[in-house]
């Protein structure tokens, strides 16, 4: 079994589609030109802000890296770095001058055992072997030129499946479901103390007990994980549980088609289906999005051509009219919000806010008046205000 065989088929298909998008082609060309001029200097920055971990300094981590490199078929020299941070994090940096760089936060290195680090190492190397850096999601979602909502949603959907592929690479290197689940437990809970004893059965049962089908996925998971470029933790655990019971990992496991269908069903919980659905819940969300988009766009007293373009991306070309009765929409806003609250659980309400934030960033930066409108809608939807700040300042980079 090679690493290419275990890649998520949804990641592969979405990546192939996105690589043909004019916006992706244009930004990759721009990045290539900057690299040719020596603008980036990734290694120089790492050497000045982090500690390079030599084999003598980190023998066990070096051994883990060599094992994962061999298993995944990585064909570049790899340099390991540590940086000071209280947060558990790691990242694979796009290669430069024939070297691949992997960074680990100090807290992660201090708190994860060797098998847990093996999963993290394999995950980061997975981003490289699957070419995830070829789609510069961070540049596109936070760059100077706003992109369409349609492309933004495709990018975030692909990014979540890219994380699933990277998780599989980590699990493939580890071949230890207990260690993989333990890693995700630490990442999602932050708990490493001996006061709490990890139990795989209980942890997986918690995931199974979550009512993923009732419109409230991820209850108990960190809210900042919801509707971002990464799947929230419960979905990652369930997707990896399916992977560990597949023929990729055990001889008589479930076939690849069944695995991919299962993962697709799990990940569908993070997809924005309300724009097409005809249910009462979806119609209520759509009516709020309609009014909210116009009120956010007009918060500064004028609706720009960029904001009109975003509106038409959501509702169709020629749907915008200059004679919309904004005062009436303003009066109806509480009623529209109440309908969303009536029919939709919290995660669905957060979907609408995510899309309203797309409108707020139509001109690349949300203005104060727009944020005020967003906060009012969030308050009425009973969504914490910090979620808006998270969306407006989200870091979309792969890690």
C-alpha positions as CSV (number, residue, x, y, z in Angstrom):
1,X,0.0,0.0,0.0
2,X,1.4,3.4,-1.0
3,X,0.5,6.8,0.4
4,X,-1.2,7.9,-2.8
5,X,-3.8,5.1,-2.5
6,X,-5.1,6.4,0.8
7,X,-5.7,10.0,-0.2
8,X,-9.3,11.1,0.1
9,X,-11.0,10.9,-3.3
10,X,-12.9,14.1,-2.5
11,X,-9.7,15.9,-1.8
12,X,-8.3,14.6,-5.1
13,X,-11.3,15.6,-7.2
14,X,-11.8,19.0,-5.6
15,X,-8.1,19.8,-6.0
16,X,-8.1,18.9,-9.7
17,X,-11.1,21.2,-10.2
18,X,-9.6,24.1,-8.2
19,X,-6.3,23.9,-10.0
20,X,-8.1,24.9,-13.2
21,X,-9.7,28.0,-11.6
22,X,-8.4,31.2,-13.1
23,X,-7.9,32.8,-9.7
24,X,-5.8,29.8,-8.5
25,X,-3.7,29.9,-11.7
26,X,-3.2,33.7,-11.3
27,X,-2.1,33.6,-7.6
28,X,0.3,30.6,-8.2
29,X,1.9,32.6,-11.0
30,X,2.3,35.6,-8.7
31,X,3.8,33.4,-6.0
32,X,6.2,31.8,-8.5
33,X,7.4,35.2,-9.6
34,X,8.0,36.3,-6.0
35,X,10.0,33.1,-5.3
36,X,12.1,33.6,-8.5
37,X,13.0,37.0,-7.1
38,X,13.9,35.6,-3.7
39,X,11.2,37.5,-1.9
40,X,9.9,34.8,0.4
41,X,13.0,33.6,2.3
42,X,11.2,31.0,4.3
43,X,14.3,29.2,5.6
44,X,15.9,32.5,6.5
45,X,12.8,33.4,8.6
46,X,12.7,30.0,10.3
47,X,16.4,30.2,11.2
48,X,15.9,33.6,12.8
49,X,12.6,32.9,14.7
50,X,12.8,29.2,15.5
51,X,15.3,26.5,16.6
52,X,16.4,24.0,14.0
53,X,16.3,20.6,15.6
54,X,19.4,18.6,14.6
55,X,19.6,14.8,15.0
56,X,21.8,15.3,18.1
57,X,19.3,17.7,19.7
58,X,16.2,15.6,18.9
59,X,17.1,12.0,18.2
60,X,13.7,10.5,18.8
61,X,11.9,13.1,16.7
62,X,14.5,12.6,13.9
63,X,13.9,8.9,14.0
64,X,10.1,9.4,13.8
65,X,10.6,11.8,10.8
66,X,12.8,9.2,9.0
67,X,10.3,6.5,9.6
68,X,7.4,8.6,8.3
69,X,9.5,9.9,5.3
70,X,10.3,6.3,4.3
71,X,6.7,5.1,4.7
72,X,5.1,8.0,2.8
73,X,7.8,8.1,0.1
74,X,8.9,11.7,0.7
75,X,11.7,12.6,-1.7
76,X,13.1,15.8,-0.2
77,X,15.4,16.5,2.7
78,X,13.4,17.6,5.7
79,X,14.4,20.1,8.3
80,X,12.6,20.1,11.7
81,X,12.0,23.3,13.7
82,X,10.6,24.2,17.1
83,X,9.1,27.5,18.1
84,X,7.8,28.9,21.4
85,X,4.1,28.7,21.8
86,X,1.6,27.6,24.5
87,X,-0.7,26.3,21.8
88,X,-0.6,22.8,20.4
89,X,0.3,23.3,16.7
90,X,2.5,22.0,13.9
91,X,2.8,23.0,10.2
92,X,4.5,21.9,7.0
93,X,5.9,24.8,5.1
94,X,6.0,24.8,1.3
95,X,9.4,23.6,0.1
96,X,12.1,26.1,-0.7
97,X,15.4,25.4,-2.6
98,X,14.9,21.6,-2.4
99,X,14.2,21.5,1.3
100,X,10.9,20.7,3.2
101,X,10.3,22.4,6.6
102,X,8.2,21.1,9.5
103,X,7.5,23.3,12.5
104,X,6.3,22.2,16.0
105,X,5.2,24.3,18.8
106,X,7.1,23.9,22.1
107,X,4.0,22.9,24.0
108,X,3.2,20.1,21.5
109,X,6.7,18.7,21.7
110,X,6.6,18.8,25.5
111,X,3.1,17.2,25.8
112,X,2.9,14.5,23.1
113,X,4.5,11.1,23.3
114,X,6.4,9.4,20.5
115,X,3.3,7.7,18.9
116,X,1.3,10.9,19.1
117,X,4.2,12.8,17.5
118,X,4.3,10.1,14.8
119,X,0.7,10.9,13.9
120,X,1.4,14.7,13.8
121,X,4.6,14.1,11.7
122,X,2.7,11.9,9.2
123,X,-0.1,14.5,9.0
124,X,2.3,17.3,8.2
125,X,4.2,15.3,5.6
126,X,0.8,14.3,4.1
127,X,0.2,17.9,3.1
128,X,3.4,17.8,1.1
129,X,3.0,14.4,-0.6
130,X,-0.6,15.3,-1.7
131,X,0.5,18.6,-3.2
132,X,-1.8,20.6,-0.9
133,X,0.5,23.7,-1.1
134,X,-0.3,23.9,-4.8
135,X,-3.6,25.5,-3.9
136,X,-2.6,28.6,-1.8
137,X,-5.8,28.7,0.2
138,X,-4.4,31.3,2.6
139,X,-3.5,33.8,-0.2
140,X,-6.9,33.3,-1.9
141,X,-9.1,33.7,1.2
142,X,-7.1,36.5,2.8
143,X,-5.4,38.1,-0.1
144,X,-5.8,41.6,-1.4
145,X,-8.4,40.7,-4.1
146,X,-11.7,39.4,-2.9
147,X,-12.9,36.2,-4.5
148,X,-16.5,35.0,-5.2
149,X,-18.5,33.3,-2.4
150,X,-18.7,30.2,-4.7
151,X,-14.9,29.9,-5.0
152,X,-14.5,30.6,-1.3
153,X,-16.9,27.8,-0.4
154,X,-15.2,25.4,-2.8
155,X,-11.8,26.3,-1.2
156,X,-13.0,25.7,2.3
157,X,-14.7,22.5,1.3
158,X,-11.5,21.2,-0.4
159,X,-9.4,22.4,2.6
160,X,-11.4,20.2,5.0
161,X,-11.0,17.2,2.8
162,X,-7.3,18.0,2.5
163,X,-7.1,17.7,6.3
164,X,-8.8,14.3,6.1
165,X,-6.1,13.1,3.7
166,X,-3.4,14.4,5.9
167,X,-5.0,12.7,8.9
168,X,-4.9,9.5,6.9
169,X,-1.2,9.9,6.2
170,X,-0.6,10.4,9.9
171,X,-2.7,7.3,10.8
172,X,-0.9,5.3,8.1
173,X,2.4,6.1,9.7
174,X,1.2,5.4,13.2
175,X,-1.0,2.3,12.6
176,X,-2.3,2.8,16.1
177,X,-5.9,4.0,16.5
178,X,-5.4,4.5,20.2
179,X,-2.5,6.9,19.7
180,X,-4.3,8.7,16.9
181,X,-7.4,9.2,19.0
182,X,-5.2,10.2,21.9
183,X,-3.6,12.9,19.8
184,X,-6.9,14.3,18.7
185,X,-8.1,14.2,22.3
186,X,-5.2,16.3,23.4
187,X,-5.6,18.7,20.4
188,X,-9.4,19.2,21.1
189,X,-9.4,19.2,24.9
190,X,-5.9,20.7,25.7
191,X,-5.7,18.2,28.6
192,X,-2.4,16.4,29.2
193,X,-2.5,16.1,33.0
194,X,-2.5,12.7,34.7
195,X,-5.6,13.9,36.5
196,X,-7.5,12.8,33.4
197,X,-6.9,9.3,32.1
198,X,-7.6,8.9,28.4
199,X,-10.0,6.0,27.5
200,X,-10.3,5.2,23.8
201,X,-13.7,3.5,24.2
202,X,-15.2,6.3,26.2
203,X,-13.8,9.0,23.8
204,X,-15.2,7.2,20.7
205,X,-18.5,6.6,22.4
206,X,-18.7,10.4,23.0
207,X,-18.3,10.9,19.3
208,X,-21.0,8.3,18.5
209,X,-23.4,9.8,21.1
210,X,-23.3,13.2,19.4
211,X,-26.5,13.7,17.4
212,X,-24.7,14.4,14.2
213,X,-27.9,14.0,12.2
214,X,-30.1,16.4,14.1
215,X,-28.7,19.7,12.8
216,X,-26.4,20.2,15.8
217,X,-23.1,18.7,14.8
218,X,-20.1,19.1,17.0
219,X,-21.8,20.2,20.2
220,X,-19.0,20.2,22.7
221,X,-16.3,20.8,20.2
222,X,-14.5,24.1,20.1
223,X,-16.7,26.6,18.3
224,X,-13.8,28.1,16.5
225,X,-13.6,24.8,14.6
226,X,-17.0,25.1,13.1
227,X,-17.4,26.0,9.4
228,X,-13.7,26.8,9.0
229,X,-11.1,25.4,6.7
230,X,-10.5,22.5,9.1
231,X,-13.1,19.9,10.0
232,X,-14.2,20.2,13.7
233,X,-12.7,17.5,16.0
234,X,-15.6,15.1,16.3
235,X,-15.8,14.7,12.5
236,X,-12.1,14.0,12.2
237,X,-12.3,11.3,14.8
238,X,-15.3,9.6,13.1
239,X,-13.6,9.9,9.7
240,X,-10.4,8.3,11.1
241,X,-12.4,5.6,12.8
242,X,-13.9,4.7,9.4
243,X,-10.4,4.7,7.9
244,X,-9.0,2.4,10.5
245,X,-11.7,-0.1,9.7
246,X,-11.1,0.1,6.0
247,X,-9.0,-2.2,3.7
248,X,-6.4,0.5,3.7
249,X,-5.5,-0.5,7.3
250,X,-6.7,-4.1,7.7
251,X,-6.9,-6.9,5.1
252,X,-10.6,-7.6,5.5
253,X,-11.7,-4.1,6.1
254,X,-14.5,-2.2,4.3
255,X,-13.8,-1.3,0.7
256,X,-12.7,2.1,-0.5
257,X,-16.1,3.0,-2.0
258,X,-17.8,2.4,1.3
259,X,-15.2,4.4,3.2
260,X,-15.5,7.4,0.9
261,X,-19.3,7.4,1.0
262,X,-19.1,7.3,4.8
263,X,-16.7,10.2,5.0
264,X,-18.7,12.2,2.5
265,X,-21.8,11.7,4.7
266,X,-19.9,12.9,7.8
267,X,-18.4,15.9,6.0
268,X,-21.7,17.0,4.5
269,X,-22.6,18.3,7.9
270,X,-20.2,21.3,7.2
271,X,-21.5,22.0,3.7
272,X,-23.8,25.0,3.0
273,X,-26.9,23.3,1.5
274,X,-29.4,25.9,2.6
275,X,-29.0,28.0,-0.6
276,X,-30.8,25.4,-2.6
277,X,-32.9,23.4,-0.2
278,X,-36.7,24.0,0.0
279,X,-37.3,23.2,3.6
280,X,-38.8,25.7,6.1
281,X,-35.4,25.8,7.9
282,X,-33.5,26.6,4.7
283,X,-36.0,29.1,3.5
284,X,-35.7,31.0,6.8
285,X,-31.9,31.0,6.5
286,X,-32.1,32.2,2.9
287,X,-34.6,35.0,3.8
288,X,-32.3,36.2,6.6
289,X,-29.2,36.0,4.3
290,X,-31.1,38.2,1.7
291,X,-31.9,40.9,4.2
292,X,-28.7,40.6,6.1
293,X,-26.5,40.9,3.0
294,X,-28.2,44.2,1.9
295,X,-28.1,45.7,5.4
296,X,-24.5,44.8,5.9
297,X,-23.6,46.1,2.4
298,X,-25.5,49.4,3.1
299,X,-24.1,49.9,6.6
300,X,-21.9,52.7,5.4
301,X,-24.8,54.3,3.5
302,X,-23.7,53.0,0.0
303,X,-23.6,49.6,-1.7
304,X,-20.5,49.2,-3.8
305,X,-20.1,47.3,-7.1
306,X,-18.1,44.7,-5.2
307,X,-20.9,44.1,-2.7
308,X,-23.5,43.9,-5.6
309,X,-21.3,41.2,-7.1
310,X,-21.3,39.2,-3.9
311,X,-25.1,39.6,-3.6
312,X,-25.5,38.2,-7.1
313,X,-23.2,35.4,-6.4
314,X,-25.5,34.3,-3.6
315,X,-28.9,35.0,-5.3
316,X,-28.1,35.0,-9.1
317,X,-27.2,37.5,-11.7
318,X,-29.5,40.6,-12.1
319,X,-31.2,39.9,-8.8
320,X,-29.9,43.1,-7.3
321,X,-32.2,46.2,-7.7
322,X,-31.4,49.7,-6.7
323,X,-35.0,50.3,-5.4
324,X,-34.9,47.6,-2.6
325,X,-36.8,48.9,0.4
326,X,-34.0,48.8,2.9
327,X,-36.0,50.4,5.6
328,X,-38.6,47.7,5.4
329,X,-35.9,45.0,5.4
330,X,-34.5,46.6,8.5
331,X,-38.0,46.5,10.2
332,X,-38.4,42.8,9.2
333,X,-35.0,41.8,10.4
334,X,-36.0,40.6,13.9
335,X,-38.9,38.6,12.4
336,X,-36.5,36.9,9.9
337,X,-34.0,36.2,12.7
338,X,-36.8,34.7,14.8
339,X,-37.7,32.3,12.0
340,X,-34.1,31.1,11.7
341,X,-33.9,30.5,15.5
342,X,-37.3,28.7,15.4
343,X,-36.3,26.2,12.7
344,X,-32.5,25.9,13.0
345,X,-30.0,24.7,15.7
346,X,-27.0,26.8,16.5
347,X,-24.6,25.5,13.8
348,X,-27.0,26.3,11.1
349,X,-27.4,29.9,12.4
350,X,-23.6,30.1,12.3
351,X,-23.7,29.2,8.6
352,X,-25.7,32.3,7.8
353,X,-23.3,34.5,9.8
354,X,-20.4,33.0,7.9
355,X,-22.0,34.0,4.6
356,X,-22.8,37.4,5.9
357,X,-19.1,37.8,6.8
358,X,-18.3,37.1,3.1
359,X,-20.4,40.2,2.3
360,X,-18.7,42.2,5.0
361,X,-15.3,41.4,3.4
362,X,-16.4,42.2,-0.2
363,X,-14.1,45.2,-0.2
364,X,-11.3,43.1,1.4
365,X,-11.9,44.6,4.9
366,X,-15.0,44.7,7.1
367,X,-15.7,48.2,8.2
368,X,-16.9,49.2,11.7
369,X,-20.5,49.9,10.7
370,X,-20.7,46.5,9.0
371,X,-19.3,44.7,12.1
372,X,-22.0,46.5,14.2
373,X,-24.7,45.0,12.0
374,X,-23.1,41.6,12.1
375,X,-22.9,41.7,15.9
376,X,-26.6,42.7,16.1
377,X,-27.6,39.7,14.0
378,X,-25.3,37.4,15.9
379,X,-26.9,38.6,19.2
380,X,-30.4,37.9,17.9
381,X,-29.3,34.5,16.6
382,X,-27.8,33.7,20.1
383,X,-24.4,33.2,18.5
384,X,-21.3,34.4,20.6
385,X,-19.9,37.6,19.2
386,X,-16.4,36.2,19.1
387,X,-17.5,33.9,16.2
388,X,-17.7,36.9,14.0
389,X,-14.2,38.0,15.0
390,X,-13.0,34.5,14.3
391,X,-14.5,34.5,10.8
392,X,-13.3,38.0,9.9
393,X,-9.7,37.1,11.0
394,X,-9.6,33.4,10.2
395,X,-6.2,31.9,9.4
396,X,-7.0,29.6,6.5
397,X,-3.5,28.1,6.2
398,X,-3.1,24.3,6.1
399,X,-1.5,22.8,9.2
